[in-house]
Amino acid sequence: MTKKQLREIYKNKRRLMLPQEKTALDDAVADRFLNSDMYKQCDELLVYVSLGIEVGTHSIISRALKEKKVFCPKCYSEPNVMEFYRINSFDDLSPGAYGILEPSAGEPFYSFSDTSLCIVPALSYDKNGYRLGFGKGYYDRFLSGFNGIKTGLCYENSLCDVLPADDYDVFVDNIVTEDRIIFLR
C-alpha cells in the first residue's frame, strides 16, 4: 500500500473512535508519558498542540508548563519549514497554518541539547520507529537536524509491523502508547 492509502486507513480508524474512547486513550498515553523517565529527565519539551484525530497533548502541555521549558512548532508554508518557539501558557498560542494552534510571537529557538525531548505526531508507527505522518514533511525536515530524544505518541491500534519509508524519513527513538513504552534506540 502507498503512504496515501495508509493515511486514509488510519485517519478513518481514528475518526470512528467515540469521543469518550479517544479521551480515555489520550489520558492513558499522557499519563504513561508524564510518568516516564524520559520526560522526568528532559530539560526542554518540544510538543505539538493536538487537533482533531491526533493523540491529545493538551494535558501534557499543561503539566509541562509547570515543570519544563516548553516549545511548540510554527509552520511556514514557504518553504515548508517548521520552527519551535517557547511558550509560557496556552495564551501564547493562536490559530496558524492548517488551523493548528501555534506560538504567535517570539524568536525561534535552535539550541536544543541531547536532553531535549521532541514529541512527534503521526497516524501510525512501525516496529522500527518509522512514522506515517500527515504528508507535508515538516517533522522529517526538522528532525533531520535535531540531536535530542524523539518520542512518538500513538494508539496501540495504530501500530503496525512495517511502514513504507523513504531515505528522508526520520525514525523516533521510542513510542508511547496507552499500554506501554516501546524503546527502539
C-alpha positions as CSV (number, residue, x, y, z in Angstrom):
1,M,0.0,0.0,0.0
2,T,1.1,3.6,-0.6
3,K,1.5,6.1,2.1
4,K,-1.5,8.0,0.8
5,Q,-3.7,4.8,1.1
6,L,-2.4,4.1,4.6
7,R,-3.1,7.7,5.7
8,E,-6.7,7.2,4.7
9,I,-7.0,3.9,6.6
10,Y,-5.5,5.4,9.8
11,K,-7.5,8.6,9.6
12,N,-10.7,6.6,9.2
13,K,-9.8,4.4,12.1
14,R,-9.3,7.4,14.3
15,R,-12.5,9.2,13.1
16,L,-14.5,6.1,14.1
17,M,-13.4,6.4,17.7
18,L,-16.1,7.5,20.1
19,P,-15.2,10.8,21.9
20,Q,-15.1,9.2,25.3
21,E,-12.9,6.4,24.0
22,K,-10.5,8.9,22.5
23,T,-10.4,10.9,25.7
24,A,-9.6,7.8,27.8
25,L,-6.9,6.7,25.4
26,D,-5.4,10.2,25.3
27,D,-5.4,10.4,29.1
28,A,-3.6,7.0,29.3
29,V,-1.0,7.9,26.8
30,A,-0.4,11.3,28.6
31,D,-0.1,9.6,32.0
32,R,2.3,7.0,30.7
33,F,4.5,9.7,29.1
34,L,4.4,12.1,32.1
35,N,5.4,9.3,34.4
36,S,8.3,8.2,32.2
37,D,12.0,8.7,33.0
38,M,12.5,10.3,29.6
39,Y,10.0,13.1,30.5
40,K,11.4,13.5,34.0
41,Q,15.0,13.8,32.7
42,C,14.4,16.2,29.8
43,D,15.2,19.9,30.1
44,E,13.2,21.1,27.1
45,L,10.0,19.6,25.8
46,L,9.1,20.2,22.1
47,V,5.5,19.3,21.6
48,Y,2.8,19.7,19.0
49,V,-0.6,21.2,20.0
50,S,-3.0,18.4,19.1
51,L,-6.0,18.9,16.9
52,G,-8.8,16.6,16.0
53,I,-7.7,13.0,15.4
54,E,-4.2,13.4,16.7
55,V,-3.2,11.8,20.0
56,G,-4.0,14.5,22.6
57,T,-1.2,16.7,24.0
58,H,-3.1,19.4,26.0
59,S,-2.7,17.7,29.4
60,I,1.0,17.0,28.6
61,I,1.5,20.7,27.8
62,S,-0.5,21.8,30.9
63,R,1.8,19.9,33.2
64,A,5.0,20.6,31.4
65,L,4.4,24.3,31.5
66,K,4.8,24.0,35.3
67,E,7.9,21.8,35.2
68,K,9.9,22.3,31.9
69,K,10.7,24.8,29.2
70,V,8.0,24.1,26.6
71,F,8.4,24.8,22.9
72,C,5.7,24.4,20.2
73,P,6.0,24.4,16.4
74,K,5.1,27.1,14.0
75,C,4.8,26.0,10.4
76,Y,5.7,28.2,7.4
77,S,4.2,27.0,4.1
78,E,7.0,28.6,2.1
79,P,9.4,26.7,2.1
80,N,7.6,24.1,4.2
81,V,9.7,24.5,7.3
82,M,8.8,24.4,11.0
83,E,10.5,26.3,13.8
84,F,9.9,25.9,17.6
85,Y,9.1,28.8,19.9
86,R,9.0,28.8,23.7
87,I,5.6,29.3,25.3
88,N,4.7,30.1,28.9
89,S,1.0,29.4,28.6
90,F,-1.8,28.5,26.2
91,D,-2.3,32.2,25.8
92,D,0.9,32.3,23.8
93,L,-0.9,30.3,21.0
94,S,-3.2,31.4,18.2
95,P,-4.5,29.6,15.1
96,G,-1.9,29.4,12.4
97,A,-1.2,27.2,9.4
98,Y,-3.8,24.5,8.9
99,G,-5.9,25.8,11.8
100,I,-3.4,24.5,14.3
101,L,-2.6,26.5,17.5
102,E,0.9,27.9,17.1
103,P,3.1,30.3,19.0
104,S,2.1,33.8,18.0
105,A,5.3,35.7,18.7
106,G,8.9,35.4,19.8
107,E,12.2,34.2,18.4
108,P,12.7,30.7,17.2
109,F,14.9,28.5,19.4
110,Y,17.6,26.4,17.8
111,S,20.0,25.4,20.7
112,F,18.4,22.2,21.7
113,S,20.5,19.7,23.6
114,D,20.7,15.9,23.8
115,T,18.4,16.2,26.9
116,S,15.7,17.9,24.8
117,L,12.7,15.8,24.0
118,C,10.5,16.2,20.9
119,I,7.1,14.6,20.8
120,V,6.4,13.7,17.2
121,P,2.8,13.4,15.8
122,A,1.9,10.5,13.5
123,L,-1.0,8.5,12.2
124,S,0.9,5.3,12.7
125,Y,4.4,4.0,13.8
126,D,6.0,0.7,12.9
127,K,8.3,-1.6,14.9
128,N,11.4,0.2,13.6
129,G,10.2,3.7,14.7
130,Y,9.2,4.9,11.3
131,R,6.2,7.1,11.2
132,L,3.3,7.7,8.9
133,G,2.8,11.5,9.2
134,F,0.2,13.7,7.6
135,G,2.2,14.1,4.4
136,K,3.7,17.6,4.5
137,G,7.2,16.6,5.6
138,Y,7.6,19.3,8.3
139,Y,8.8,17.0,11.0
140,D,11.2,15.0,8.8
141,R,12.9,18.2,7.8
142,F,13.1,19.5,11.4
143,L,14.1,16.1,12.9
144,S,16.9,15.6,10.4
145,G,18.9,18.2,12.4
146,F,17.6,17.5,15.9
147,N,20.0,15.8,18.3
148,G,17.6,15.2,21.2
149,I,15.2,12.4,22.0
150,K,12.4,11.8,19.5
151,T,9.3,10.3,21.0
152,G,6.2,9.2,19.1
153,L,2.7,9.2,20.7
154,C,0.4,6.5,19.2
155,Y,-2.6,4.4,20.0
156,E,-2.0,0.6,20.2
157,N,-4.5,0.0,17.4
158,S,-2.5,2.3,15.1
159,L,0.8,0.5,15.4
160,C,1.9,-1.8,12.5
161,D,4.8,-4.1,11.6
162,V,6.2,-2.2,8.7
163,L,5.5,1.2,7.0
164,P,6.9,2.3,3.7
165,A,9.9,4.5,4.4
166,D,11.9,6.9,2.2
167,D,15.5,7.9,2.6
168,Y,14.4,11.3,4.1
169,D,12.1,9.7,6.7
170,V,13.4,10.1,10.3
171,F,12.6,7.4,12.9
172,V,11.8,8.0,16.5
173,D,13.7,6.7,19.5
174,N,10.7,5.4,21.3
175,I,6.9,5.2,21.1
176,V,4.4,5.8,23.9
177,T,1.0,4.2,23.7
178,E,-1.8,3.7,26.2
179,D,-0.3,0.3,27.2
180,R,3.4,0.6,27.0
181,I,6.6,2.4,26.1
182,I,8.5,0.8,23.2
183,F,12.2,1.6,23.4
184,L,13.8,1.4,20.0
185,R,17.2,3.1,20.4
